[in-house]
Amino acid sequence: MNMRVAMYYSNHDIRVEEMPVPIIGPDELLMRTEASGICGSDVLEWYRIKKAPLVLGHEVAGQVVKIGEKVTRFKVGDRIVANHHVPCNTCSFCLTGHHTACNTLRSTNFEPGGFSEYIRIPAINVDRGTFLIPNELTYEQATFHEPLGCVIRANRMAGLKPGQSVLVLGSGIAGLLNIHFARQAGAGLILAVEPVSYRQKAALKFGANEAISPGEDIPELLRKINRGRLADMVFISTGAEEPQSQALKWVERGGTVVYFAPTASDVKVPVSVNELFFRNDINLTTSYGCAPYDSYLALELMHWSKLKIKEMITHRLPLVETSKGFQMVAAAEDSLKVIIEPQK
């Protein structure tokens, strides 16, 4: 039996092809993919094209259609999400809370990818990275378990505290989730910096107090509206080169800069050790991906809180239009979250 997949060759060459439906083992699941979100990292061509051709897609939600004979936690018909990367939970990285540095996490995946009609979920992913979707959430909302999980982890790493001022650079879906989460977490002033007016309006809708263009005098504006202070916390949610170093000039003494988004492969950040660290106690931190616990928390947060996740979805496309979806995400203009529906 064959299934359709969207095979990635490049950002401008994604073809709907057929391949066999994966065969599952005794500890595995076969999931029918109902929704799969396009991530900004999916369109990071310099990184993805080296592994082409392949089926991308890791923000997935679907229904169990077949279970291995040894599986006891799930049954046919269950609505689930699955993490594509899962940690070992026993190495030094995992034991010290750095699950996304785990070698196991970086080598695990499901087969073949989210932009396909069916996915084989390996035993280790079934064991520690697969969760039931709360009844109140749709499949498309549930796909946010991964990107929202990444935001939850980033905020935990950064140590965001209620009342702190937050500067978010970039208002794509990553930036918007950081803005929305910070607002729900009790942040004080939230200022978004974004060049596209469509996304500026979205930033205001999802919790920013102000949304401005990168060309404005950001330190002056911060001090004006933040009682003479720069930002306590800066989230770099864009891969553009300039903000990577500009952020260091926009954070207050004792504040934190979070490098959240991937950049081009050759981007480097010049740092003045004396100015930033010796004199001003600036903290620089990164956050890569998320662990299964973060995805679980994301589902719980979407279930119980008033997050406006559904309102962030701007486009829903059938599998045959995956290429169109990639162009939208790569253009970074009048789309926020693009969801592929492989069964359509």
NUNU-404783 format. One record per residue (C-alpha): residue number from 1; x, y, z. Coordinates in nm, 4 decimals, padded with zeros to 6 digits. Example, Ala and Ser with C-alpha at 12.3 -4.5 7.8 and 13.67 -1.06 7.14 Angstrom:
BEGIN
[atom 1 [01.2300 -00.4500 00.7800]]
[atom 2 [01.3670 -00.1060 00.7140]]
This chain:
BEGIN
[atom 1 [00.0000 00.0000 00.0000]]
[atom 2 [00.1340 00.3410 -00.0988]]
[atom 3 [00.0794 00.6888 00.0442]]
[atom 4 [00.1392 01.0435 -00.0784]]
[atom 5 [00.4231 01.2539 00.0558]]
[atom 6 [00.5547 01.6029 -00.0180]]
[atom 7 [00.9174 01.5377 -00.1109]]
[atom 8 [01.1532 01.8278 -00.0480]]
[atom 9 [01.4282 01.8935 -00.3038]]
[atom 10 [01.4599 02.2668 -00.2347]]
[atom 11 [01.2373 02.5524 -00.1195]]
[atom 12 [01.1256 02.5944 -00.4806]]
[atom 13 [01.1037 02.2248 -00.5670]]
[atom 14 [00.8636 02.0216 -00.3533]]
[atom 15 [00.6944 01.7338 -00.5314]]
[atom 16 [00.4004 01.5177 -00.4323]]
[atom 17 [00.5279 01.1623 -00.4696]]
[atom 18 [00.4271 00.8145 -00.3583]]
[atom 19 [00.6093 00.5829 -00.1238]]
[atom 20 [00.5080 00.2726 00.0741]]
[atom 21 [00.3154 00.3204 00.3964]]
[atom 22 [00.5673 00.2491 00.6757]]
[atom 23 [00.5585 -00.0937 00.8394]]
[atom 24 [00.5499 -00.0742 01.2184]]
[atom 25 [00.7200 -00.2970 01.4733]]
[atom 26 [00.5727 -00.4495 01.7910]]
[atom 27 [00.6398 -00.1371 02.0037]]
[atom 28 [00.5443 00.1203 01.7405]]
[atom 29 [00.2447 00.3175 01.6144]]
[atom 30 [00.1176 00.4120 01.2698]]
[atom 31 [-00.0397 00.7570 01.2741]]
[atom 32 [-00.2594 00.9059 01.0036]]
[atom 33 [-00.1389 01.2631 00.9744]]
[atom 34 [-00.4283 01.5077 01.0017]]
[atom 35 [-00.2310 01.8321 01.0371]]
[atom 36 [00.1327 01.9335 01.0060]]
[atom 37 [00.2651 02.2871 01.0564]]
[atom 38 [00.5367 02.4424 00.8429]]
[atom 39 [00.8155 02.5639 01.0701]]
[atom 40 [01.0525 02.8487 00.9883]]
[atom 41 [01.3357 02.5964 01.0156]]
[atom 42 [01.1728 02.3889 00.7395]]
[atom 43 [01.2467 02.6693 00.4929]]
[atom 44 [01.6059 02.7165 00.6157]]
[atom 45 [01.7313 02.6059 00.2751]]
[atom 46 [02.1090 02.6132 00.3381]]
[atom 47 [02.0540 02.3551 00.6128]]
[atom 48 [01.7781 02.1435 00.4595]]
[atom 49 [01.9052 02.1113 00.1047]]
[atom 50 [02.2137 01.9177 00.2165]]
[atom 51 [01.9870 01.6288 00.3168]]
[atom 52 [01.7498 01.6454 00.0186]]
[atom 53 [01.5482 01.4713 -00.1051]]
[atom 54 [01.3537 01.4105 00.2133]]
[atom 55 [01.0101 01.4503 00.3693]]
[atom 56 [01.0064 01.7355 00.6192]]
[atom 57 [00.7498 01.8301 00.8823]]
[atom 58 [00.7807 01.7880 01.2594]]
[atom 59 [00.4821 01.9795 01.4025]]
[atom 60 [00.2373 01.6921 01.3685]]
[atom 61 [-00.0983 01.5769 01.4984]]
[atom 62 [-00.3069 01.2817 01.3857]]
[atom 63 [-00.4930 00.9640 01.4673]]
[atom 64 [-00.3621 00.6198 01.5564]]
[atom 65 [-00.4628 00.3735 01.2834]]
[atom 66 [-00.2452 00.0766 01.3787]]
[atom 67 [-00.0670 -00.0320 01.6965]]
[atom 68 [00.2149 -00.2773 01.7530]]
[atom 69 [00.1309 -00.5926 01.9485]]
[atom 70 [00.3269 -00.4747 02.2546]]
[atom 71 [00.1771 -00.1253 02.2726]]
[atom 72 [-00.0500 -00.0792 02.5731]]
[atom 73 [-00.0706 00.2993 02.6298]]
[atom 74 [-00.2520 00.3779 02.3048]]
[atom 75 [-00.5303 00.2288 02.0968]]
[atom 76 [-00.6600 00.2638 01.7420]]
[atom 77 [-00.8603 00.5847 01.7116]]
[atom 78 [-00.6622 00.7840 01.9680]]
[atom 79 [-00.5895 01.1457 01.8736]]
[atom 80 [-00.2203 01.2093 01.9353]]
[atom 81 [00.0788 01.4350 01.8844]]
[atom 82 [00.4308 01.2995 01.8569]]
[atom 83 [00.7702 01.4568 01.9185]]
[atom 84 [01.0101 01.3886 01.6323]]
[atom 85 [01.3173 01.4122 01.8610]]
[atom 86 [01.3218 01.2462 02.2038]]
[atom 87 [01.6004 01.2268 02.4656]]
[atom 88 [01.7508 00.9284 02.6435]]
[atom 89 [01.6754 01.0775 02.9874]]
[atom 90 [01.9894 00.9149 03.1352]]
[atom 91 [02.2928 01.1004 02.9936]]
[atom 92 [02.4674 01.3909 03.1658]]
[atom 93 [02.2870 01.6410 02.9418]]
[atom 94 [01.9422 01.5066 03.0308]]
[atom 95 [02.0226 01.4732 03.3995]]
[atom 96 [02.1231 01.8397 03.4167]]
[atom 97 [01.8151 01.9633 03.2281]]
[atom 98 [01.9759 02.0075 02.8865]]
[atom 99 [01.7665 01.7483 02.7027]]
[atom 100 [01.8042 01.9110 02.3617]]
[atom 101 [02.1822 01.8597 02.3796]]
[atom 102 [02.1288 01.4834 02.4190]]
[atom 103 [02.2850 01.2667 02.1458]]
[atom 104 [01.9770 01.0449 02.1414]]
[atom 105 [01.7468 01.3422 02.0903]]
[atom 106 [01.9588 01.4582 01.7983]]
[atom 107 [01.9510 01.1163 01.6307]]
[atom 108 [01.5843 01.0191 01.6740]]
[atom 109 [01.2983 01.0943 01.4338]]
[atom 110 [00.9745 00.9526 01.3009]]
[atom 111 [00.9288 00.8125 00.9483]]
[atom 112 [00.9159 00.9709 00.6968]]
[atom 113 [00.8091 01.3216 00.8118]]
[atom 114 [00.5001 01.5280 00.8801]]
[atom 115 [00.4200 01.6182 00.5207]]
[atom 116 [00.2950 01.2666 00.4489]]
[atom 117 [-00.0321 01.0827 00.4843]]
[atom 118 [00.1027 00.8385 00.7445]]
[atom 119 [00.3897 00.8380 00.9966]]
[atom 120 [00.5619 00.5502 01.1730]]
[atom 121 [00.6313 00.6465 01.5333]]
[atom 122 [00.9317 00.4459 01.6622]]
[atom 123 [00.9241 00.2720 01.9994]]
[atom 124 [01.1366 00.5308 02.1805]]
[atom 125 [00.9108 00.8116 02.0525]]
[atom 126 [00.6011 00.6162 02.1571]]
[atom 127 [00.7504 00.5636 02.5024]]
[atom 128 [00.8479 00.9230 02.5851]]
[atom 129 [00.7303 01.1614 02.3142]]
[atom 130 [00.3700 01.0769 02.2219]]
[atom 131 [00.0725 01.2377 02.3965]]
[atom 132 [-00.3058 01.2291 02.3742]]
[atom 133 [-00.4678 01.5459 02.2430]]
[atom 134 [-00.7199 01.7011 02.4837]]
[atom 135 [-01.0722 01.6709 02.3460]]
[atom 136 [-01.1150 02.0478 02.3326]]
[atom 137 [-00.8241 02.0959 02.0898]]
[atom 138 [-00.8423 02.0483 01.7148]]
[atom 139 [-00.5674 01.8686 01.5251]]
[atom 140 [-00.4410 02.1979 01.3840]]
[atom 141 [-00.4237 02.3563 01.7294]]
[atom 142 [-00.2446 02.0494 01.8608]]
[atom 143 [00.0376 02.0951 01.6076]]
[atom 144 [00.1484 02.3889 01.8237]]
[atom 145 [00.2677 02.1400 02.0872]]
[atom 146 [00.6144 02.1659 01.9288]]
[atom 147 [00.6593 02.5389 01.8542]]
[atom 148 [00.4884 02.6402 02.1793]]
[atom 149 [00.6982 02.3807 02.3598]]
[atom 150 [01.0086 02.5495 02.2212]]
[atom 151 [00.8853 02.8840 02.3577]]
[atom 152 [00.8124 02.7325 02.6994]]
[atom 153 [01.1665 02.5943 02.7137]]
[atom 154 [01.3209 02.9242 02.6011]]
[atom 155 [01.1384 03.1163 02.8708]]
[atom 156 [01.2416 02.8642 03.1329]]
[atom 157 [01.6053 02.8913 03.0233]]
[atom 158 [01.5816 03.2708 03.0267]]
[atom 159 [01.4078 03.2870 03.3632]]
[atom 160 [01.1347 03.5334 03.2619]]
[atom 161 [00.9775 03.6897 03.5721]]
[atom 162 [00.6400 03.8652 03.6081]]
[atom 163 [00.6620 04.2377 03.5517]]
[atom 164 [00.9828 04.2287 03.3479]]
[atom 165 [01.0021 04.4274 03.0251]]
[atom 166 [01.0426 04.2202 02.7101]]
[atom 167 [01.1728 04.3137 02.3657]]
[atom 168 [01.0906 04.0642 02.0891]]
[atom 169 [01.2797 04.0960 01.7608]]
[atom 170 [01.0745 03.9468 01.4776]]
[atom 171 [00.7009 03.8806 01.4720]]
[atom 172 [00.6755 03.5653 01.2684]]
[atom 173 [00.5105 03.2728 01.4439]]
[atom 174 [00.8087 03.2257 01.6786]]
[atom 175 [00.8049 03.5903 01.7797]]
[atom 176 [00.4284 03.5943 01.8208]]
[atom 177 [00.4356 03.2871 02.0424]]
[atom 178 [00.7077 03.4486 02.2538]]
[atom 179 [00.4985 03.7651 02.2798]]
[atom 180 [00.1789 03.5771 02.3610]]
[atom 181 [00.3465 03.3523 02.6180]]
[atom 182 [00.5218 03.6459 02.7853]]
[atom 183 [00.1888 03.8292 02.8147]]
[atom 184 [00.0231 03.5237 02.9690]]
[atom 185 [00.3219 03.4811 03.2020]]
[atom 186 [00.2743 03.8288 03.3430]]
[atom 187 [00.5405 04.0311 03.1630]]
[atom 188 [00.5256 04.4079 03.1939]]
[atom 189 [00.6019 04.6119 02.8839]]
[atom 190 [00.6297 04.4060 02.5636]]
[atom 191 [00.7792 04.5801 02.2607]]
[atom 192 [00.7893 04.4069 01.9207]]
[atom 193 [01.0316 04.5015 01.6438]]
[atom 194 [00.9151 04.3873 01.3005]]
[atom 195 [00.9525 04.5356 00.9490]]
[atom 196 [00.6269 04.3964 00.8005]]
[atom 197 [00.3142 04.5969 00.8908]]
[atom 198 [00.0904 04.2884 00.8720]]
[atom 199 [00.2996 04.1228 01.1412]]
[atom 200 [00.3226 04.4400 01.3474]]
[atom 201 [-00.0561 04.4336 01.3747]]
[atom 202 [-00.0418 04.0664 01.4713]]
[atom 203 [00.2105 04.1451 01.7453]]
[atom 204 [-00.0302 04.3990 01.8948]]
[atom 205 [-00.3166 04.1516 01.8695]]
[atom 206 [-00.1278 03.8837 02.0604]]
[atom 207 [00.0006 04.0943 02.3465]]
[atom 208 [00.2609 04.3535 02.2505]]
[atom 209 [00.2124 04.7052 02.3861]]
[atom 210 [00.3993 04.8594 02.0937]]
[atom 211 [00.5122 04.7301 01.7544]]
[atom 212 [00.7719 04.9273 01.5609]]
[atom 213 [00.9993 04.8989 01.2585]]
[atom 214 [01.3707 04.8116 01.2934]]
[atom 215 [01.4750 05.1550 01.1600]]
[atom 216 [01.3418 05.3422 01.4629]]
[atom 217 [01.5583 05.4458 01.7574]]
[atom 218 [01.4809 05.1495 01.9762]]
[atom 219 [01.6892 05.2454 02.2842]]
[atom 220 [01.5313 05.5914 02.2891]]
[atom 221 [01.1800 05.4501 02.2580]]
[atom 222 [01.2439 05.1895 02.5264]]
[atom 223 [01.3686 05.4499 02.7721]]
[atom 224 [01.0717 05.6732 02.6911]]
[atom 225 [00.8029 05.4122 02.7549]]
[atom 226 [00.9924 05.1987 03.0078]]
[atom 227 [01.0707 05.4691 03.2635]]
[atom 228 [01.4282 05.5249 03.1545]]
[atom 229 [01.5222 05.1590 03.1194]]
[atom 230 [01.6152 04.9308 02.8321]]
[atom 231 [01.4601 04.5833 02.8101]]
[atom 232 [01.5050 04.3320 03.0905]]
[atom 233 [01.4822 04.0510 02.8380]]
[atom 234 [01.5368 04.0369 02.4601]]
[atom 235 [01.4123 03.7432 02.2517]]
[atom 236 [01.5757 03.7234 01.9084]]
[atom 237 [01.3044 03.5468 01.7094]]
[atom 238 [01.4456 03.6265 01.3661]]
[atom 239 [01.7344 03.4823 01.1692]]
[atom 240 [01.8246 03.8207 01.0175]]
[atom 241 [02.1878 03.9087 01.0777]]
[atom 242 [02.1767 04.2630 01.2199]]
[atom 243 [01.9489 04.1933 01.5202]]
[atom 244 [02.1874 03.9264 01.6480]]
[atom 245 [02.4348 04.1936 01.7591]]
[atom 246 [02.1952 04.4893 01.7919]]
[atom 247 [02.0134 04.3070 02.0713]]
[atom 248 [02.3204 04.3447 02.2903]]
[atom 249 [02.2731 04.7240 02.2820]]
[atom 250 [01.9051 04.7090 02.3697]]
[atom 251 [01.9158 04.5011 02.6884]]
[atom 252 [01.9359 04.6589 03.0331]]
[atom 253 [02.2240 04.5948 03.2746]]
[atom 254 [02.1641 04.2622 03.4451]]
[atom 255 [01.9286 04.1617 03.1645]]
[atom 256 [01.9152 03.8579 02.9353]]
[atom 257 [01.9382 03.8123 02.5586]]
[atom 258 [01.7855 03.4885 02.4248]]
[atom 259 [01.9051 03.3583 02.0874]]
[atom 260 [01.5949 03.1704 01.9780]]
[atom 261 [01.6004 03.1520 01.5965]]
[atom 262 [01.8505 02.9888 01.3583]]
[atom 263 [02.0461 03.2151 01.1219]]
[atom 264 [02.2439 03.1698 00.8041]]
[atom 265 [02.5461 02.9440 00.8587]]
[atom 266 [02.8070 03.2218 00.8494]]
[atom 267 [02.6487 03.4693 01.0947]]
[atom 268 [02.8718 03.5616 01.3903]]
[atom 269 [02.8125 03.7930 01.6863]]
[atom 270 [03.0898 04.0315 01.7929]]
[atom 271 [03.0908 04.0671 02.1705]]
[atom 272 [03.2705 04.3174 02.3917]]
[atom 273 [03.3605 04.1136 02.6992]]
[atom 274 [03.4302 04.4183 02.9172]]
[atom 275 [03.1224 04.6134 02.8166]]
[atom 276 [02.8742 04.3283 02.8308]]
[atom 277 [02.9976 04.0903 03.0948]]
[atom 278 [03.2584 04.2546 03.3177]]
[atom 279 [03.0716 04.5821 03.3655]]
[atom 280 [02.7056 04.5193 03.2886]]
[atom 281 [02.6311 04.1583 03.3840]]
[atom 282 [02.4504 04.0832 03.0587]]
[atom 283 [02.3390 03.7219 03.0273]]
[atom 284 [02.3410 03.5539 02.6856]]
[atom 285 [02.1526 03.2281 02.6474]]
[atom 286 [02.0288 03.0071 02.3676]]
[atom 287 [01.7391 02.7684 02.3404]]
[atom 288 [01.7265 02.4921 02.0831]]
[atom 289 [01.4119 02.2892 02.0290]]
[atom 290 [01.2154 02.1356 02.3120]]
[atom 291 [01.1963 01.8190 02.5171]]
[atom 292 [00.8835 01.6003 02.5406]]
[atom 293 [00.7937 01.7539 02.8767]]
[atom 294 [00.7784 02.0960 02.7095]]
[atom 295 [00.5380 01.9575 02.4479]]
[atom 296 [00.3257 01.8072 02.7218]]
[atom 297 [00.3161 02.1430 02.9023]]
[atom 298 [00.2232 02.3139 02.5755]]
[atom 299 [-00.0795 02.0844 02.5367]]
[atom 300 [-00.1815 02.1505 02.8961]]
[atom 301 [-00.1391 02.5254 02.8505]]
[atom 302 [-00.3469 02.5275 02.5310]]
[atom 303 [-00.6101 02.3169 02.7050]]
[atom 304 [-00.6494 02.5219 03.0224]]
[atom 305 [-00.5436 02.8764 02.9331]]
[atom 306 [-00.6831 03.1442 02.7034]]
[atom 307 [-00.4054 03.1295 02.4443]]
[atom 308 [-00.5267 03.2483 02.1040]]
[atom 309 [-00.3578 02.9667 01.9155]]
[atom 310 [-00.6330 02.9114 01.6585]]
[atom 311 [-00.6191 03.2795 01.5614]]
[atom 312 [-00.2530 03.2447 01.4662]]
[atom 313 [-00.3385 02.9992 01.1865]]
[atom 314 [-00.3724 03.1983 00.8662]]
[atom 315 [-00.3579 02.9272 00.5988]]
[atom 316 [-00.4683 02.5648 00.5698]]
[atom 317 [-00.3503 02.3850 00.2577]]
[atom 318 [-00.3860 02.0332 00.1145]]
[atom 319 [-00.0751 01.8208 00.0625]]
[atom 320 [-00.0575 01.9085 -00.3077]]
[atom 321 [-00.0083 02.2739 -00.2140]]
[atom 322 [00.2831 02.2160 00.0252]]
[atom 323 [00.5129 02.4043 -00.2146]]
[atom 324 [00.2819 02.7061 -00.1978]]
[atom 325 [00.2942 02.6889 00.1805]]
[atom 326 [00.6734 02.6876 00.1790]]
[atom 327 [00.6781 02.9981 -00.0388]]
[atom 328 [00.4464 03.1760 00.2048]]
[atom 329 [00.6600 03.0915 00.5055]]
[atom 330 [00.9847 03.1800 00.3264]]
[atom 331 [00.8425 03.5158 00.2109]]
[atom 332 [00.7592 03.6077 00.5736]]
[atom 333 [00.4955 03.8635 00.4755]]
[atom 334 [00.1196 03.8079 00.5017]]
[atom 335 [00.1119 03.4661 00.6651]]
[atom 336 [00.1623 03.3540 01.0234]]
[atom 337 [00.1146 02.9809 01.0722]]
[atom 338 [00.0611 02.7653 00.7628]]
[atom 339 [-00.0875 02.4202 00.8248]]
[atom 340 [-00.0668 02.1346 00.5754]]
[atom 341 [-00.3565 01.8861 00.5835]]
[atom 342 [-00.2131 01.5657 00.4277]]
[atom 343 [-00.5481 01.3868 00.4027]]
[atom 344 [-00.6849 01.6542 00.1649]]
